Amino acid sequence: MQIELKNVKPKYMSEAEVKASDIYLQLRVVFEKGKKYLIKANSGHGKTSILNFIYGNNLNFEGEIKYDTSFEGKKVFDYRKRNISYVFQDFKLFPELTLFENIQLKNKLTNFKTEKEIEELIKRVQLLEKKDQLVKNFSLGQRQRIAIIRALCQSFDFLLLDEPFSHLDSENIEILTKIIDEELENRNASLIMTSLGEVSFFKYNCVLNL
């Protein structure tokens, strides 16, 4: 699987705003399976938008995005279930559910990991003692860790991360990058990550300026 973008531009941004982009309005940009990509830009330059376009939950763009078929007539939800996992910048967690329930919601749809495997991941991010506590009582950094673990509880060819470590300290970033690297290698999957600047969390195959 690969993801191909052709002449993509947000409808709400002018050509002048994206003229220096390595992605927007380019004739062809291809994200290949098994590689790591960093997309960097300042705030307000469309980092979240490009991931939402790729994920298919925002279609407010010009141009074309293809997986193995184009968006038109494609079963977007099937791709989300099997091929693409996404850690949103605002996490998309359910505050009235517990940590474990939030993760299990995803895993019950996919049956991708065992309960033991999930608990081991929670333990590695140092939250096992909180697994039965409500997410509404958690800090932003704790929620960020939960969202990342939840995203790993499904099959995927591409993992989308939208500024995934913005609320984490260096110790937790190191733990999570190791976990993510392991998952990517085991699946031969690709990473597409956004950041405000160039960051060295992973060994990227390609860095793109948005």
Secondary structure, 3 states (H helix, E strand, C coil): CEEEEEEEEECCCCHHHHCCCCCCCCCCEEEECCCEEEEECCCCCCHHHHHHHHHCCCCCEEEEEECCCECCCCCHHHHHHHCEEEECCCCCCCCCCEHHHHHHHHHHHHCCCCHHHHHHHHHHCCCHHHCCCEHHHCCHHHHHHHHHHHHCCCCCCEEEEECCCCCCCHHHHHHHHHHHHHHHHHHCCEEEEEECCCCCCCCCCEEEEC
